[in-house]
C-alpha cells in the first residue's frame, strides 16, 4: 500500500507548498540530508569506478 504524502497536493499554490515544507518535522529534513549524502557518495564512487576502468583500458 502506498503511503499518502501529506505534504504535497497537486492543487497547492507555491506559497502553500513552501509552508508545508517548512512545517515538516526536523527528523524528515535530517533524513532527506542523509539520503542526499548517500546518493552523492554512491554517484561519486560509480564515477571513480568508471574512471578507473577507463584508465585500465588505456593501459591495455
GIGI-V501209 format. One record per backbone hydrogen bond with DSSP energy under -0.5 kcal/mol. CO is the residue of the C=O (numbers start at 1). NH is the residue of the N-H. If there is no record, write none. Layout:
# GIGI-V501209
CO_NH ; CO_NH
This chain:
# GIGI-V501209
4_6 ; 9_12 ; 13_17 ; 14_18 ; 15_19 ; 16_20 ; 17_21 ; 18_22 ; 19_23 ; 21_24 ; 25_28 ; 25_29 ; 26_30 ; 27_31 ; 28_32 ; 29_33 ; 30_34 ; 31_35 ; 32_36 ; 33_37 ; 34_38 ; 35_39 ; 36_40 ; 37_41 ; 38_42 ; 39_43 ; 40_44 ; 41_45 ; 42_46 ; 43_47 ; 44_48 ; 45_49 ; 46_50 ; 47_51 ; 48_52 ; 49_53 ; 50_54 ; 51_55 ; 52_56 ; 53_57 ; 54_58 ; 55_59 ; 56_60
